[in-house]
C-alpha cells in the first residue's frame, strides 16, 4: 500500500469541499445548453446539480462542529451559517458580474432573438468560470487538510464526550 493512499483517501472523504469535484462535470453540462435546448433538459440538469447539496451540508456541519463545546454551539452555528450565506452571496455576485461583463463584450441583449447566440456564449463563459472556481476551492481545501490534527481533534472529542459517536 502506498504511503500516500491513506492521506489521499481520508482527506478526500472527510473534506466536504472535495465532493464538489464530481459537480464539475455537471457544470460542464451547462456548457452544452444552447439556444434550442429543450427546457426540460435544462430543468433536469439543474435538478441533478442541486441534489447533492442536500447531503453535503450535513457532513459539512458535522465536520465544522466536531470539536465545538456544547455551550459554544449556538454562536458557532450562527457564525457558520452567516459565513456560508455571505460566501454564497459573493459567489452569485461574482458570477453575475462575469455574466454581465461577457454579455456586454458580446454585444448581446437578453431577450433579443437577434443576439441569442451571443448571449448563450456569454452564459457558457460564466459557467466555465464557475467550474474553474469550484476546482480552485477543491485545490485549496485539499492542501489545508491536516490529517494528523484531524485525528487528534477526533480523539479528543471521543475522550471528552463518550456518549458521542
HUJOQUI-V604701 format. One record per pair of residues at least 24 apart in sequence whose ideal C-beta (glycine too) atoms are under 10 Angstrom apart, sorted by the first residue. I is the first residue (numbers start at 1). J is the second residue. If there is no record, write none. Layout:
i->I j->J
i->I j->J
//
This chain:
i->6 j->147
i->7 j->145
i->7 j->146
i->7 j->147
i->7 j->148
i->8 j->142
i->8 j->147
i->10 j->145
i->10 j->147
i->10 j->150
i->10 j->151
i->11 j->141
i->11 j->142
i->11 j->143
i->11 j->144
i->11 j->145
i->11 j->146
i->11 j->147
i->11 j->150
i->12 j->138
i->12 j->142
i->12 j->145
i->13 j->59
i->14 j->59
i->14 j->63
i->14 j->66
i->14 j->145
i->14 j->147
i->14 j->150
i->14 j->154
i->15 j->59
i->15 j->60
i->15 j->63
i->15 j->138
i->15 j->141
i->15 j->142
i->15 j->144
i->15 j->145
i->15 j->150
i->16 j->55
i->16 j->56
i->16 j->57
i->16 j->58
i->16 j->59
i->16 j->60
i->16 j->61
i->16 j->62
i->16 j->63
i->16 j->64
i->16 j->141
i->17 j->56
i->17 j->60
i->17 j->134
i->17 j->137
i->17 j->138
i->17 j->139
i->17 j->140
i->17 j->141
i->17 j->142
i->17 j->144
i->17 j->145
i->18 j->137
i->18 j->138
i->18 j->139
i->18 j->141
i->18 j->142
i->18 j->145
i->19 j->52
i->19 j->53
i->19 j->55
i->19 j->56
i->19 j->59
i->19 j->60
i->19 j->138
i->20 j->52
i->20 j->56
i->20 j->131
i->20 j->133
i->20 j->134
i->20 j->135
i->20 j->137
i->20 j->138
i->20 j->141
i->21 j->134
i->21 j->135
i->21 j->137
i->21 j->138
i->21 j->139
i->21 j->142
i->22 j->52
i->23 j->48
i->23 j->49
i->23 j->50
i->23 j->52
i->23 j->53
i->23 j->56
i->23 j->130
i->23 j->131
i->23 j->134
i->23 j->138
i->24 j->130
i->24 j->131
i->24 j->132
i->24 j->134
i->24 j->135
i->24 j->138
i->25 j->131
i->26 j->50
i->26 j->51
i->26 j->52
i->26 j->127
i->26 j->131
i->26 j->134
i->27 j->127
i->27 j->128
i->27 j->129
i->27 j->130
i->27 j->131
i->27 j->132
i->27 j->133
i->27 j->134
i->27 j->135
i->28 j->127
i->28 j->128
i->28 j->131
i->29 j->127
i->30 j->123
i->30 j->124
i->30 j->126
i->30 j->127
i->30 j->128
i->30 j->130
i->30 j->131
i->31 j->120
i->31 j->123
i->31 j->124
i->31 j->125
i->31 j->127
i->31 j->128
i->31 j->131
i->32 j->124
i->32 j->127
i->33 j->120
i->33 j->123
i->33 j->124
i->33 j->127
i->34 j->116
i->34 j->117
i->34 j->120
i->34 j->121
i->34 j->123
i->34 j->124
i->35 j->113
i->35 j->116
i->35 j->117
i->35 j->119
i->35 j->120
i->36 j->116
i->36 j->120
i->37 j->120
i->57 j->81
i->57 j->84
i->60 j->84
i->63 j->150
i->65 j->157
i->66 j->150
i->66 j->153
i->66 j->154
i->66 j->156
i->66 j->157
i->66 j->164
i->67 j->150
i->67 j->152
i->67 j->153
i->67 j->154
i->67 j->156
i->67 j->157
i->67 j->160
i->68 j->157
i->69 j->157
i->69 j->160
i->69 j->161
i->70 j->161
i->70 j->164
i->87 j->137
i->91 j->130
i->91 j->133
i->91 j->134
i->91 j->137
i->94 j->126
i->94 j->129
i->94 j->130
i->94 j->133
i->95 j->126
i->95 j->127
i->95 j->129
i->95 j->130
i->95 j->133
i->96 j->126
i->97 j->126
i->97 j->129
i->98 j->122
i->98 j->125
i->98 j->126
i->98 j->127
i->98 j->128
i->98 j->129
i->98 j->130
i->98 j->133
i->99 j->123
i->99 j->125
i->99 j->126
i->99 j->127
i->99 j->129
i->99 j->130
i->100 j->126
i->101 j->125
i->101 j->126
i->102 j->126
i->102 j->128
i->102 j->129
//
